[in-house]
Amino acid sequence: MRLPRGGLVSIARNHFLVIYYLFGNILIYRKEESVMLRYTAPLILLFVSNIFMTYAWYGHLKYVGAKPLIVAILVSWGVAFFEYCFQVPANRIGHAVYSLPQLKIMQEVITMAIFAGFSFFVMKEKLSLNYLWASFCMVGAVFFIFRGN
């Protein structure tokens, strides 16, 4: 198969080829249908997008320092661009198998996990017991969103 030019390419188990164009659509070529890919790809993409998002929102506090506010804003916007490069396809792929509320609660849980790691490892903040209680609340939210009507 000849590949079109201009995309980020990922091959999974030699059965599918996912090509994502930054300014186009998602094209999925597959020899066999993969239910697993349709359910896991949005989770993986949301995970990656949240790493960029957390850095865009909070990384400037540590790395941009005393630079003018406009520099912090432009750096954050530059990082946020890459967040959208993963977040948009995550939602487009995910909406085929997940409802909108399910996509949103997954994004929130992933955001909380990434933020906790960022706070602890990058910003050297202490994690309090409140993170645990908030996580229990998120698990409850996931239950209610995924249990159906």
FENRAMO-V992024 format. One record per helix or strand. SS is the DSSP state (@ for helix, = for strand). FROM is the first residue (numbers start at 1). TO is the last residue. If there is no record, write none. Layout:
ss->(SS & SS)
from->(FROM & FROM)
to->(TO & TO)
This chain:
ss->(= & = & = & @ & @ & @ & @)
from->(8 & 16 & 26 & 35 & 69 & 100 & 129)
to->(12 & 20 & 30 & 63 & 94 & 122 & 146)
